[in-house]
Amino acid sequence: MGNVFVCVLSCAGVILLGCVNALLYNLIHSQVIKVTSSVTTTVIGEMKIVAILLLSAVILGESDVWTIKMMIGCTTAILGTWHPKRPHSHPRHPLWREAGSSTQQ
């Protein structure tokens, strides 16, 4: 009887922790969208996927499964994100306003 109670309690704890995690993620995600833009959160999400792929290849030794296409895709995603002259997507950004005002003239 005691083991069943402990199991139910630990399952409830895992479910509660998952709920708190989802709540915090949604709150932080909405704040990031308010401060930056939805494009920024999409780029962050894509970089997270690339980081997971790279870490799994390095840490778990899955690099032998990678094809040339996968390596080129991850490299392109990383370089595209960190390109120094990428367009700024948020209208409140000063460079975005300058670019918009020069095209309207």
C-alpha positions, 0 to 999 in steps of 0.5 A, a space after each residue: 500500500 505504501 509503494 502505491 501511494 509513493 508512486 501516485 505521489 511521484 506521478 502527480 509531482 511529475 505532472 505538476 512539474 510539467 504544468 509549471 514548466 509549460 506555464 513558465 514557457 508560455 509566459 516567457 515566450 509571450 514576453 519575448 514576442 512583446 519585446 522583439 518579434 515573432 520572427 525572433 522567436 522562430 529563429 531562436 527555435 530553429 537555432 535550438 533545433 540545430 544546437 540539439 542536433 549538433 550536441 547529439 552528434 558530439 555528445 552521443 556519438 551520432 556523427 557517423 549517421 550524419 549526411 552531407 546534406 544534414 551538415 550543409 543544412 545546419 551550417 546554413 542555419 547557423 550562418 544565416 542566423 549570425 549573418 552581420 548584415 541580416 535585416 532587422 525584422 522588428 519595426 521598432 528597431 532603429 535600423 528597420 526605420 532607417 531602411 523603411 524611410 530610405 525606400 519610401 523616398 
